[in-house]
Amino acid sequence: MVTVVAAMLLVSPGLADAQKMKHSAPKGRPKTSKASSKGSINGGAQKSSKRPAPTSGSSGERQGAEESAAKKAGGRTDGGGNRTSGGNKVNVDNSETNVNINVDNSRDVNIKRNTTVRNSPRVYGRPPYVYGGHRYYCHRPYYYHPYRPYYWGPAWHPWGFFVATLAVTAIVITVNSQQYHYDQGVYYVASDGGYVATSAPVGATIQTLPEGSQTVVVNETTNNYYYGGTYYEKSSDGYTVVPPTAGTLVPSLPEGGEEVRIGDVTYVKVGETYYQPVEVEGKDMYEVVQVEEGES
């Protein structure tokens, strides 16, 4: 028996070594990585160390293309051949996207408009733009730029804005037997369950101009004070609301206006007042338009 076993070991010396390796427990088996055959933790393929890194120029080229596209999208075009330029330069807070959230057009409230525009004190040196049975007079040439409402701050509200209560600083002003509530540059009329912002009634007088009012030139001897689409003149009792004067330049318009295309010209209509976009010393501005009936 011993002779047979010895003979087997002599014939297959590697068999014993194989059995020994099979039954002995390894002390330090190295861990193997399975990442090479599976996706990464975020679902993407595992990055290969041999994959070339992207060049820095690729992101720059993409950024340049995006900027070029943005410029094309933001530039002004006008089919009528009017001169174009960059965006509006008035101070606009575009973060206030919900300032008009409380406007309720379903309320039956008589929101009055300043429908009268006083004639320009200066003679027009330019012929009017004639279209649809009306003449549109302006002192400066038409220069289109997009209408972007100006934000006068949290205390200001556009026409139609509803509030349930008013601040304790609000005062009562009566004009032509109509009672208004005034607070920080905004006029309100009573409505069911609260108050609705309305246009400033011509003839209303306040003691102090609202913060942020701007001086606008009417002519060589007269200035108006402008705030939120309302014009004031200095009077013996304070500052009185007056209609806009044709030819007056303002740097910004309030929320609630709309662009109105008349023929080849796009005006901005605020209430019943038309404004023509113009450019003055490189700045985008608006001129109050004098509108008359007739085509001659």
Residue pairs with C-beta under 8 A, 6 or more apart in sequence:
8 15
9 16
35 46
36 46
38 46
39 45
39 46
40 46
40 47
74 86
74 87
75 84
75 85
75 86
76 84
76 85
76 86
76 144
76 145
76 146
77 84
78 84
78 144
79 264
80 264
80 265
82 142
82 143
82 144
83 143
84 144
85 145
85 279
87 145
87 146
87 148
88 145
88 146
88 148
88 284
89 283
89 284
90 148
90 150
90 251
90 252
90 284
91 150
91 252
92 148
92 149
92 150
92 151
92 252
93 151
94 148
96 151
99 151
99 157
99 158
99 255
100 158
100 161
100 255
100 256
102 157
102 161
102 162
102 163
103 158
103 160
103 161
103 162
104 160
104 162
104 196
105 160
107 162
107 191
107 192
107 196
109 189
109 191
109 196
109 198
110 189
111 159
111 160
111 189
111 196
111 198
111 199
112 198
112 199
112 201
113 199
113 271
113 272
114 199
114 200
114 202
114 243
114 244
114 271
114 272
114 273
115 271
115 272
116 202
116 243
117 243
117 244
117 245
117 246
117 273
117 288
117 289
117 290
117 291
118 242
118 243
118 244
118 245
118 246
119 245
119 246
119 290
120 137
120 139
120 245
120 246
120 247
120 290
121 218
121 219
121 222
121 245
121 247
122 139
122 219
122 247
124 137
124 138
124 139
124 290
125 139
126 137
126 138
126 139
126 140
126 141
128 135
128 136
128 137
128 138
128 292
129 135
129 136
129 138
129 142
129 262
129 263
129 265
130 136
130 295
130 296
131 262
131 263
131 265
132 262
132 263
133 293
133 294
133 295
134 291
134 292
134 293
134 294
134 295
135 291
135 292
135 293
135 294
135 295
136 262
136 265
136 267
136 274
136 276
136 289
136 290
136 291
137 246
137 289
137 290
137 291
137 292
138 247
138 276
138 278
138 287
138 289
138 290
139 247
139 287
140 276
140 278
140 279
140 280
140 287
141 278
142 265
142 276
142 277
142 278
143 277
143 278
143 279
143 284
144 266
144 277
145 277
145 279
145 284
146 259
147 253
147 257
147 258
147 259
147 268
147 277
149 252
149 253
149 254
149 255
149 256
149 257
150 251
150 252
150 253
150 254
150 255
151 255
152 185
152 212
152 227
152 228
152 254
153 211
153 212
155 183
155 184
155 185
155 186
156 184
156 185
156 186
156 228
156 254
157 163
157 186
157 197
158 197
158 254
158 255
158 256
159 197
159 198
159 199
159 256
159 271
160 196
160 197
160 256
161 196
161 197
162 191
162 194
162 195
162 196
162 197
163 188
163 194
163 195
163 196
163 197
164 193
164 194
164 195
165 194
165 195
166 181
166 183
166 188
166 195
167 183
167 184
169 183
169 184
170 181
170 182
170 183
170 188
171 181
171 182
171 183
172 179
172 180
172 181
172 182
173 179
173 180
173 181
173 182
173 187
173 201
173 204
173 205
173 206
174 180
175 201
175 202
175 203
175 204
176 201
176 203
178 189
178 201
179 189
179 190
180 187
180 188
180 189
180 198
180 201
180 204
181 187
181 188
181 189
181 190
181 195
182 188
182 204
182 206
184 210
184 211
185 210
185 211
185 212
185 213
185 227
185 228
185 230
186 197
186 228
187 197
187 198
187 199
187 200
187 201
187 204
188 195
188 196
188 197
188 198
189 195
189 196
189 198
199 229
199 230
199 271
200 230
200 241
201 241
202 241
202 242
202 243
203 240
203 241
204 240
204 241
205 235
205 237
205 238
205 239
205 240
205 241
206 232
206 238
206 239
207 237
207 238
207 239
208 238
208 239
209 225
209 227
209 232
209 239
210 227
210 228
212 227
213 225
213 226
213 227
213 232
214 225
214 226
214 227
214 250
214 251
215 223
215 224
215 225
215 226
216 223
216 224
216 225
216 226
216 231
216 248
216 249
216 250
217 223
217 248
217 249
218 224
218 245
218 247
218 248
222 233
224 231
224 232
224 233
224 242
224 244
224 245
224 248
225 231
225 232
225 233
225 234
225 239
226 232
226 250
228 254
229 253
229 254
229 256
229 257
229 270
229 271
230 241
231 241
231 242
231 243
231 244
231 245
231 248
232 239
232 240
232 241
232 242
233 239
233 240
233 242
244 273
244 288
245 288
246 288
246 289
246 290
247 287
247 288
247 290
248 287
248 288
249 278
249 280
249 285
249 286
249 287
250 275
250 285
250 286
250 288
251 283
251 284
251 285
251 286
252 286
253 268
253 270
253 275
253 286
254 270
256 270
257 268
257 269
257 270
257 275
258 268
258 269
259 266
259 267
259 268
259 269
260 266
260 267
260 268
260 269
260 274
265 276
266 277
267 274
267 275
267 276
267 277
267 289
268 274
268 275
268 277
268 286
269 275
273 288
273 289
274 288
274 289
274 291
275 286
275 287
275 288
275 289
276 286
276 287
276 289
277 284
277 285
277 286
278 284
278 285
278 286
278 287
279 285
